[in-house]
Amino acid sequence: MSKPTDPATGPAETEITRLEFDIEWPPKHAAAYLLETPAPILVDAGDPSDRAEETIREGLAERGYEPGDVEAVVVTHPHSDHIGQVPLLREAGATVYAPEPVLERLERNPDDLADGVREVGRSAGYRGEAIEREVERARSSLQRNRRLLAPDEAVGFAFDDSFSVADLEFDPIHTPGHQIDHASLATTVGDQRVLFSGDALVEPFRPGAIHVGIDHGAYEAVDAFHDAMDRLESRSYDRIFPGHGPVFTTYQETIEFTRNELESLTGATLEAVVTVGPATPMEITRNRAGEVRYPAQLLDTLGALGTLERRGRVSFDSSDGVRRYSFMKAAP
């Protein structure tokens, strides 16, 4: 069922409908967006649960559509709460678009991934069975995401090279930090410049600096997040549609908030190093955040430690692959 056209005025103005999904981990919800062009488009697709499938079907039905009416799904990043219902829509006939590096990374050799998790996990302070649990978690995530996004059945797009889907042109901006190959998607709807920011820019909180997870590159996460803010800061949008939190218009203010939160994380991590160092990243995380309930807490610490090291504020010694960080006093 295509969007109706008025013969006197042409196609009706594109509407954007938010579909919200309940998820088990903070912030307890995720959002996807239905763009009601003549050939409907979804930006992101919820989580893999049965209730998420119901949300998709009910949300489409409320707007007069069914899954087979969706022309395309455009993915911001390959976390499961954003690609969960891609198979439903792909099997119903939708073309799936995702960043080319995302599709390439999904083809990664699982043994190479396991080596990265073991090395970085050991450096962070994981030991024995705890490391192997993280390896298994990473392998399972890779297998799940390959099934959900299916790289050989998706169309890749390049960063900073616009592409057209149905009647809309998207400008994909590389915004890493939360996820290394994350794309924020800019387009024009009516007379407004809008941004589908995924998990790169959210109000009123900063998404975790997950970047690559426990893997090579984990210590680059906070610097990568700052790079994302640099790319966004030079642009301007009227309305922001994030993957979590409310739709908002305070674009520049939210960029500044995100930068401040990254600096607060870095400052709190430095304070923890001063308090407990020499210490492993896991010990530093416990001092900074208390009980480590989610991997994102440790990953924030790894990213902050990498930034502090490059700024000359901390250094580490490594024994049997385990890093212990110490405070470096500024030169007089």
Order of alpha helices (4+ residues) and beta strands (2+ residues): beta-beta-beta-beta-beta-alpha-beta-alpha-alpha-beta-alpha-alpha-alpha-beta-beta-beta-beta-beta-alpha-beta-alpha-alpha-alpha-beta-beta
